[in-house]
Amino acid sequence: MLGTYPTDKGLSMLPLSDGIPARRFPIVNVALIAANFTVWIFYELPHLNSSVFHASFYPCTVNGSCHGPEPWGLSWFTAMFMHASWTHILGNMLFLAIFGKNVESAFGSLRYLGMYVAGGFVAAMTQALITLIGGSAADAAAPMLGASGAIAAVLGAYFVLYPTSKVLTLIIVIPVRIYAWVFLGLWFLYQLLEANFGLFSARSGGGGTAFFAHVGGFVFGLIAARLLVSSGRAGSDAMDPAPAGALP
């Protein structure tokens, strides 16, 4: 699958709020969350196994070593709205709700949507490339699904835009506020370490996580945000977050 949500190992660090109220209604972020839940409830739940089979992304379709239900040029997109369980979708949507709203405010709705979709594409292609190079034929034929590659791009952009915001985080059972650059930096290092320990692909029956998709998405979002900020296309208020005590 295209990654469970970023704290998929035991929920040891769970964000609750970033302390920054959205400056305008995040229509694209809300629509993305609604779309994901709509697909999950009305398309996946009635026939979970068959829907996962038909709408997931298969790395082996990229180099033609296998034939998937849909061409890879379509399936990388449909897979972004697919999830494997309630835990998977709830975790992904929590991260998107917390971190996406202010990235949309900074980018503008259309640029945010473009960054989200492009981030999902880069994430899927990063994981596919690594899987095809270093994985087995079975790895390359395992379905990849989930929004976390695109959400990783949102996290990368947030790292650039709001590094000093305070993220209310549940660490095991204790709520604490930590800087966003610390929270997201630790998250990224975890993805990078897990990826380099050889977890090249998500395995169809093993509940694996596509860590290279997270890495690729995060780096893309970071670069996109830096380019937009340097060109003046990200809102100037993006670099001036609201006080840490304010809750959304």
C-alpha positions as CSV (number, residue, x, y, z in Angstrom):
1,M,0.0,0.0,0.0
2,L,1.1,3.6,-0.5
3,G,1.9,3.9,3.2
4,T,-0.1,3.9,6.3
5,Y,-0.3,7.2,8.1
6,P,3.0,8.7,9.4
7,T,2.7,7.3,12.9
8,D,1.9,3.8,11.8
9,K,4.3,2.2,14.3
10,G,2.2,2.1,17.5
11,L,0.8,5.6,17.3
12,S,3.7,6.8,19.5
13,M,3.4,10.4,18.2
14,L,0.0,11.6,17.1
15,P,-0.6,15.3,16.1
16,L,-3.8,16.8,17.6
17,S,-3.5,20.5,16.4
18,D,-1.0,22.8,14.9
19,G,-2.3,25.8,16.8
20,I,-2.8,27.9,13.7
21,P,-6.4,28.7,12.6
22,A,-7.0,28.8,8.9
23,R,-7.0,32.3,7.5
24,R,-9.6,31.3,4.9
25,F,-11.9,28.4,4.4
26,P,-9.7,25.5,3.0
27,I,-12.1,24.4,0.4
28,V,-9.7,22.1,-1.5
29,N,-8.5,20.4,1.7
30,V,-12.0,19.8,2.9
31,A,-13.0,18.5,-0.6
32,L,-10.0,16.1,-0.6
33,I,-10.9,14.8,2.8
34,A,-14.6,14.4,1.7
35,A,-13.5,12.6,-1.5
36,N,-11.4,10.1,0.4
37,F,-14.2,9.3,2.8
38,T,-16.7,9.0,-0.1
39,V,-14.5,6.6,-2.0
40,W,-13.9,4.6,1.2
41,I,-17.5,4.3,2.3
42,F,-19.3,4.0,-0.9
43,Y,-16.8,2.3,-3.2
44,E,-14.4,0.3,-1.1
45,L,-16.4,-0.9,2.0
46,P,-19.1,-2.8,0.0
47,H,-16.5,-4.9,-1.8
48,L,-13.1,-4.1,-0.2
49,N,-10.9,-6.8,-1.8
50,S,-12.2,-6.3,-5.4
51,S,-12.1,-2.5,-5.2
52,V,-8.5,-2.6,-3.8
53,F,-7.5,-5.0,-6.7
54,H,-9.1,-2.8,-9.4
55,A,-8.1,0.7,-8.3
56,S,-4.6,0.2,-6.8
57,F,-1.3,1.1,-8.4
58,Y,1.0,-1.7,-9.4
59,P,4.7,-0.8,-9.9
60,C,5.2,-3.6,-12.4
61,T,2.8,-2.0,-14.8
62,V,5.2,0.9,-15.2
63,N,7.9,-1.2,-17.0
64,G,5.4,-3.5,-18.6
65,S,6.5,-6.6,-16.6
66,C,2.9,-7.2,-15.7
67,H,-0.6,-6.0,-16.7
68,G,-2.8,-4.4,-14.0
69,P,-6.6,-3.9,-14.1
70,E,-6.0,-0.3,-15.1
71,P,-3.1,1.3,-17.0
72,W,-0.5,2.9,-14.6
73,G,-1.2,6.3,-16.0
74,L,-4.6,6.1,-14.4
75,S,-4.0,3.9,-11.4
76,W,-1.4,6.1,-9.8
77,F,-4.2,8.7,-9.4
78,T,-7.0,6.4,-8.3
79,A,-4.8,4.7,-5.7
80,M,-4.4,8.1,-4.0
81,F,-8.0,7.9,-2.9
82,M,-7.9,4.3,-1.8
83,H,-7.3,2.9,1.7
84,A,-6.9,-0.5,3.3
85,S,-8.7,0.0,6.7
86,W,-10.5,2.5,8.9
87,T,-7.2,3.0,10.8
88,H,-5.4,3.8,7.5
89,I,-7.9,6.4,6.3
90,L,-8.5,8.0,9.7
91,G,-4.8,8.5,10.3
92,N,-4.2,9.9,6.9
93,M,-7.1,12.3,7.1
94,L,-6.1,13.5,10.5
95,F,-2.7,14.5,9.2
96,L,-4.3,16.1,6.1
97,A,-6.8,18.1,8.2
98,I,-4.2,19.4,10.6
99,F,-1.4,20.3,8.2
100,G,-3.2,20.9,4.9
101,K,-5.4,23.8,5.7
102,N,-2.6,26.3,6.3
103,V,-0.6,25.1,3.3
104,E,-3.6,25.8,1.2
105,S,-3.9,29.2,2.7
106,A,-0.2,29.9,1.8
107,F,-0.3,28.4,-1.7
108,G,-3.8,29.4,-2.8
109,S,-6.4,26.7,-3.5
110,L,-5.4,25.9,-7.1
111,R,-1.7,25.7,-6.5
112,Y,-2.4,23.6,-3.4
113,L,-4.4,21.2,-5.4
114,G,-1.7,21.0,-8.1
115,M,1.0,20.4,-5.5
116,Y,-1.1,17.7,-3.8
117,V,-1.7,15.7,-7.0
118,A,1.8,16.2,-8.3
119,G,3.2,15.1,-4.9
120,G,1.1,12.0,-5.1
121,F,2.5,11.2,-8.5
122,V,6.1,11.8,-7.4
123,A,5.6,9.7,-4.4
124,A,4.2,6.8,-6.4
125,M,6.9,7.0,-9.0
126,T,9.6,7.1,-6.4
127,Q,8.3,4.0,-4.7
128,A,7.8,2.3,-8.1
129,L,11.4,3.1,-9.2
130,I,12.9,1.7,-6.0
131,T,10.7,-1.4,-6.0
132,L,11.6,-2.1,-9.7
133,I,15.3,-1.7,-9.0
134,G,15.7,-3.4,-5.6
135,G,12.5,-5.4,-5.1
136,S,11.4,-8.8,-6.3
137,A,8.8,-9.5,-8.9
138,A,6.3,-10.2,-6.2
139,D,7.0,-6.8,-4.6
140,A,6.5,-5.1,-7.9
141,A,3.1,-6.8,-8.4
142,A,1.8,-5.9,-4.9
143,P,-0.9,-3.2,-4.9
144,M,0.0,0.2,-3.6
145,L,-2.7,2.5,-2.3
146,G,-3.3,5.4,0.1
147,A,-3.1,9.1,0.3
148,S,0.0,9.3,2.4
149,G,2.4,10.0,-0.5
150,A,0.5,13.1,-1.4
151,I,0.1,14.0,2.3
152,A,3.8,13.7,2.7
153,A,4.2,16.4,0.1
154,V,1.9,18.6,2.2
155,L,4.1,17.9,5.2
156,G,7.2,18.9,3.3
157,A,5.6,22.2,2.3
158,Y,4.5,22.8,5.9
159,F,8.0,22.2,7.1
160,V,9.1,25.1,4.9
161,L,6.2,27.4,5.6
162,Y,5.5,27.0,9.3
163,P,8.6,25.6,11.0
164,T,8.1,27.3,14.3
165,S,4.5,26.6,14.8
166,K,3.8,24.5,17.9
167,V,2.2,21.1,17.1
168,L,0.1,19.7,20.0
169,T,1.2,16.1,20.0
170,L,0.1,13.1,21.9
171,I,3.3,11.2,22.8
172,I,2.1,7.8,24.0
173,V,-0.5,9.3,26.3
174,I,1.0,12.7,27.2
175,P,0.0,15.8,25.2
176,V,2.9,18.2,24.6
177,R,3.6,21.0,22.2
178,I,6.7,20.7,20.0
179,Y,8.0,22.8,17.1
180,A,6.7,21.7,13.7
181,W,10.3,21.4,12.4
182,V,11.1,19.0,15.2
183,F,7.9,16.9,14.7
184,L,8.2,16.8,10.9
185,G,12.0,16.4,11.0
186,L,11.7,13.3,13.2
187,W,8.9,12.0,11.0
188,F,11.1,12.4,7.9
189,L,14.1,10.8,9.5
190,Y,12.0,7.8,10.5
191,Q,10.8,7.4,7.0
192,L,14.3,7.7,5.6
193,L,15.8,5.2,8.1
194,E,13.1,2.7,7.5
195,A,13.4,3.1,3.7
196,N,17.1,2.6,3.8
197,F,16.8,-0.5,5.9
198,G,15.4,-2.2,2.8
199,L,11.7,-1.8,3.1
200,F,11.4,-1.3,-0.6
201,S,7.8,-2.0,-1.1
202,A,4.5,-2.6,0.5
203,R,3.6,-6.3,0.5
204,S,0.1,-7.3,-0.4
205,G,-0.6,-9.4,2.6
206,G,1.8,-8.0,5.1
207,G,0.6,-4.5,5.8
208,G,3.8,-3.0,4.8
209,T,4.5,0.7,4.3
210,A,5.9,2.3,1.2
211,F,8.5,4.4,3.0
212,F,10.2,5.7,-0.2
213,A,6.9,7.1,-1.3
214,H,6.8,9.2,1.9
215,V,10.4,10.3,1.3
216,G,9.8,11.2,-2.3
217,G,6.5,13.1,-1.5
218,F,8.1,15.0,1.4
219,V,11.1,16.1,-0.6
220,F,8.8,17.2,-3.5
221,G,6.7,19.3,-1.2
222,L,9.7,20.9,0.4
223,I,11.1,21.9,-2.9
224,A,7.8,23.1,-4.2
225,A,7.3,25.3,-1.2
226,R,10.8,26.8,-1.4
227,L,10.3,27.7,-5.0
228,L,6.9,29.3,-4.4
229,V,8.1,31.3,-1.5
230,S,11.2,32.5,-3.3
231,S,9.1,33.5,-6.3
232,G,6.6,35.3,-4.1
233,R,3.7,33.0,-5.2
234,A,3.1,31.7,-1.6
235,G,1.3,34.1,0.6
236,S,3.5,36.3,2.7
237,D,1.5,35.5,5.8
238,A,2.7,31.9,5.4
239,M,5.9,32.8,7.2
240,D,4.1,34.6,10.0
241,P,2.0,32.0,11.9
242,A,-0.6,32.8,14.5
243,P,0.3,32.5,18.1
244,A,0.9,29.0,19.3
245,G,-1.9,29.1,21.8
246,A,-4.6,29.7,19.2
247,L,-6.5,26.6,18.3
248,P,-8.1,25.9,14.9
